[in-house]
Amino acid sequence: MPRDAASGAIVTLHGGSELNHRPARPWQLAVLRMHPLLRVAAAAAPPDTLLGRVRYRHRGWNDGDPADDALRALDELRRLAGDVPTVLVGHSMGGRAALRAASHPLVRGVLALAPWCPPEDSARHLTGVRLVVLHGDRDRVTPPAESADHVRRARQAGASAGLVTVQGGDHAMIRRMGDWHRATAGIVAEMLGADPDTEGLTARACAADGAVHL
């Protein structure tokens, strides 16, 4: 696609584990879980939107390997397509990688799904980024409270940030799957839209003092 033909890009980042140096493979469940999310987001986005998936070298976070891989992927996207506004969609460890990679100049927004948000991770680099965290209140893998704290710190840093709670939602996004998919499609479409005043889920979440419940 010619670089002047794309109005935006969606890039997904899948989950993984804390420490694992085994090679990442395309048939891993964590990778496959992102395929329907990318499809629904693409269907709601403008037709000229570029689609991409970050390929990790390793299955684990290790010392920030997935975030480094994401930054390299964004550099490659910029080389191929120019300064195309990009939304990152990351789940679990991929959410952490997306939040870290939001420092890249292409990134307009981040949708973090049940992200791993340890308190030691900084949010200061999120100034000017649109961030929505979607987290199930029955998540037993990544704490929803840490997501809420990261959103609060992102707002303090100058991000337009909000939290959406999926009531009854789990970490694997299986419970209320249709709602996870619909919310993903709507949020990504809003982040890529030309109208910043769209009164959708993103706008409501970023304006709310606490979480918006889904």
TIDORO-420125 format. One record per residue (C-alpha): residue in one letter; y negated, z negated, x negated. Coordinates in Angstrom, 1 decimal, decimal comma. Example, Ala and Ser with C-alpha at 12.3 -4.5 7.8 and 13.67 -1.06 7.14 Angstrom:
<recs>
  rest      yy      zz      xx
     A     4,5    -7,8   -12,3
     S     1,1    -7,1   -13,7
</recs>
This chain:
<recs>
  rest      yy      zz      xx
     M     0,0     0,0     0,0
     P    -3,4     0,9    -1,4
     R    -5,4    -2,2    -2,4
     D    -8,2    -1,4     0,1
     A    -5,8    -1,1     3,0
     A    -4,7    -4,8     3,2
     S    -6,9    -7,2     5,1
     G    -4,8   -10,3     4,1
     A    -1,5   -11,6     2,7
     I     1,1   -14,2     3,8
     V     3,2   -15,7     1,0
     T     6,1   -18,1     1,7
     L     7,4   -20,9    -0,5
     H    10,8   -22,4     0,3
     G    12,1   -25,9    -0,3
     G    14,3   -27,4    -3,1
     S    15,0   -30,6    -4,8
     E    13,3   -33,0    -7,1
     L    15,3   -32,2   -10,3
     N    17,5   -29,2   -10,5
     H    17,4   -26,6   -13,3
     R    20,0   -24,3   -11,7
     P    18,7   -20,8   -11,0
     A    17,3   -20,2    -7,5
     R    19,3   -17,8    -5,4
     P    18,2   -15,7    -2,3
     W    21,2   -16,9    -0,2
     Q    20,3   -20,7    -0,5
     L    19,7   -22,3     2,9
     A    16,2   -23,4     1,9
     V    15,3   -19,7     1,2
     L    16,9   -18,4     4,4
     R    15,1   -21,0     6,5
     M    11,8   -19,3     5,6
     H    12,8   -15,8     6,8
     P    12,2   -16,3    10,6
     L     8,9   -18,1     9,8
     L     7,7   -15,2     7,8
     R     8,7   -12,8    10,6
     V     6,9   -14,7    13,4
     A     3,8   -15,1    11,2
     A     3,8   -11,4    10,4
     A     4,1   -10,5    14,0
     A     1,0   -12,5    14,9
     A    -1,1   -11,3    11,9
     P    -3,0    -8,0    11,6
     P    -0,7    -5,1    11,0
     D    -2,0    -4,3     7,5
     T    -1,1    -7,8     6,3
     L     0,9    -7,9     3,1
     L     4,1   -10,1     3,1
     G     5,6   -11,9     0,1
     R     8,0   -14,6    -1,0
     V     7,7   -16,6    -4,2
     R    10,9   -16,4    -6,2
     Y    11,5   -19,6    -8,2
     R    13,2   -19,7   -11,5
     H    14,8   -23,1   -10,7
     R    15,9   -24,9    -7,6
     G    14,1   -28,1    -8,5
     W    10,5   -29,2    -8,9
     N    11,3   -30,5   -12,4
     D     7,8   -30,6   -14,0
     G     6,1   -28,4   -11,4
     D     8,1   -25,3   -12,0
     P     7,7   -23,9    -8,4
     A     3,9   -24,4    -8,5
     D     3,8   -22,4   -11,8
     D     5,9   -19,7   -10,2
     A     3,6   -19,5    -7,2
     L     0,5   -19,2    -9,4
     R     2,2   -16,3   -11,3
     A     3,1   -14,6    -8,1
     L    -0,5   -14,9    -6,9
     D    -1,7   -13,4   -10,2
     E     0,7   -10,5    -9,6
     L    -0,5   -10,1    -6,0
     R    -4,0    -9,9    -7,2
     R    -3,1    -7,3    -9,8
     L    -1,4    -5,1    -7,2
     A    -3,7    -5,6    -4,2
     G    -7,0    -6,9    -5,5
     D    -8,8    -9,9    -4,0
     V    -6,9   -10,0    -0,8
     P    -7,3   -13,3     1,3
     T    -4,0   -15,1     1,2
     V    -2,3   -17,8     3,3
     L     0,5   -19,8     1,7
     V     3,2   -21,1     4,0
     G     5,4   -23,7     2,2
     H     8,2   -26,0     3,4
     S     9,1   -29,3     1,8
     M     9,0   -28,8    -2,0
     G     7,5   -25,4    -1,2
     G     4,7   -27,2     0,7
     R     4,0   -29,2    -2,5
     A     3,9   -26,0    -4,5
     A     1,6   -24,3    -2,0
     L    -0,8   -27,3    -2,1
     R    -0,8   -27,2    -5,9
     A    -1,3   -23,4    -6,0
     A    -4,2   -23,5    -3,6
     S    -6,4   -23,7    -6,7
     H    -5,8   -19,9    -7,0
     P    -8,9   -17,8    -6,0
     L    -6,9   -15,7    -3,6
     V    -5,9   -18,6    -1,4
     R    -7,8   -18,9     1,8
     G    -5,5   -21,3     3,6
     V    -2,3   -23,3     3,3
     L     0,2   -24,2     6,0
     A     2,4   -26,9     4,7
     L     5,5   -27,5     6,8
     A     7,1   -31,0     6,4
     P     5,6   -31,0     2,8
     W     6,5   -33,3     0,0
     C     3,1   -35,0    -0,7
     P     3,6   -37,8    -3,3
     P     0,5   -40,0    -3,6
     E     0,0   -39,1    -7,3
     D    -0,7   -35,4    -6,4
     S    -4,4   -34,7    -6,4
     A    -6,3   -33,1    -3,5
     R    -9,6   -32,6    -5,4
     H    -8,9   -28,9    -6,0
     L    -8,7   -28,2    -2,2
     T   -12,5   -27,9    -1,8
     G   -13,2   -25,0     0,6
     V    -9,6   -24,4     1,5
     R    -8,3   -24,4     5,1
     L    -5,3   -26,7     5,2
     V    -3,0   -27,5     8,1
     V     0,0   -29,8     7,7
     L     2,7   -29,6    10,3
     H     5,1   -32,6    10,2
     G     7,8   -33,9    12,5
     D     7,6   -37,6    13,3
     R    11,4   -37,9    12,9
     D    11,4   -36,6     9,3
     R    13,6   -38,8     7,2
     V    13,2   -36,7     4,0
     T     9,5   -36,4     3,4
     P     7,3   -39,2     4,8
     P     4,7   -38,1     7,5
     A     2,4   -40,9     6,3
     E     2,1   -39,3     2,9
     S     1,1   -36,0     4,6
     A    -1,5   -37,8     6,6
     D    -2,9   -39,4     3,4
     H    -3,0   -36,0     1,6
     V    -5,0   -34,5     4,5
     R    -7,4   -37,4     4,4
     R    -7,9   -37,0     0,7
     A    -8,3   -33,2     1,1
     R   -11,1   -33,8     3,6
     Q   -12,8   -36,1     1,2
     A   -12,7   -33,3    -1,4
     G   -14,4   -30,9     1,0
     A   -11,4   -29,0     2,5
     S   -11,2   -28,1     6,2
     A    -7,9   -30,0     6,7
     G    -5,9   -31,2     9,7
     L    -2,5   -32,7    10,6
     V    -0,3   -31,6    13,5
     T     2,6   -33,9    14,5
     V     5,7   -32,2    16,0
     Q     6,9   -35,0    18,3
     G    10,7   -35,3    17,8
     G    10,6   -32,8    15,0
     D    12,9   -33,2    11,9
     H    12,7   -32,1     8,3
     A    14,8   -29,0     8,7
     M    12,6   -27,8    11,6
     I    15,7   -27,4    13,8
     R    14,6   -29,8    16,6
     R    11,9   -28,0    18,6
     M    12,4   -24,9    16,5
     G    10,5   -22,6    18,9
     D     7,5   -24,9    18,6
     W     7,6   -24,8    14,8
     H     7,7   -21,0    14,9
     R     4,9   -20,7    17,5
     A     2,7   -23,1    15,7
     T     3,3   -21,3    12,4
     A     2,4   -17,9    14,0
     G    -0,8   -19,2    15,6
     I    -2,0   -21,1    12,6
     V    -1,4   -18,3    10,1
     A    -3,1   -15,8    12,5
     E    -6,1   -18,0    12,8
     M    -6,4   -18,5     9,0
     L    -6,3   -14,7     8,5
     G    -8,6   -14,0    11,4
     A   -12,2   -12,8    11,1
     D   -13,6   -15,3    13,6
     P   -13,9   -18,7    12,0
     D   -14,8   -20,3    15,4
     T   -11,4   -19,5    17,0
     E   -10,5   -22,6    19,2
     G    -6,8   -22,6    18,3
     L    -4,5   -25,2    16,8
     T    -6,1   -24,9    13,4
     A    -9,6   -25,6    14,7
     R    -8,4   -28,5    16,8
     A    -6,4   -30,1    14,0
     C    -9,2   -29,7    11,4
     A   -11,7   -31,2    13,9
     A    -9,6   -34,2    15,0
     D   -10,0   -37,6    13,5
     G    -6,2   -38,1    13,4
     A    -3,2   -35,9    14,1
     V    -3,0   -33,4    16,9
     H     0,3   -33,8    18,7
     L     2,5   -30,9    19,5
</recs>
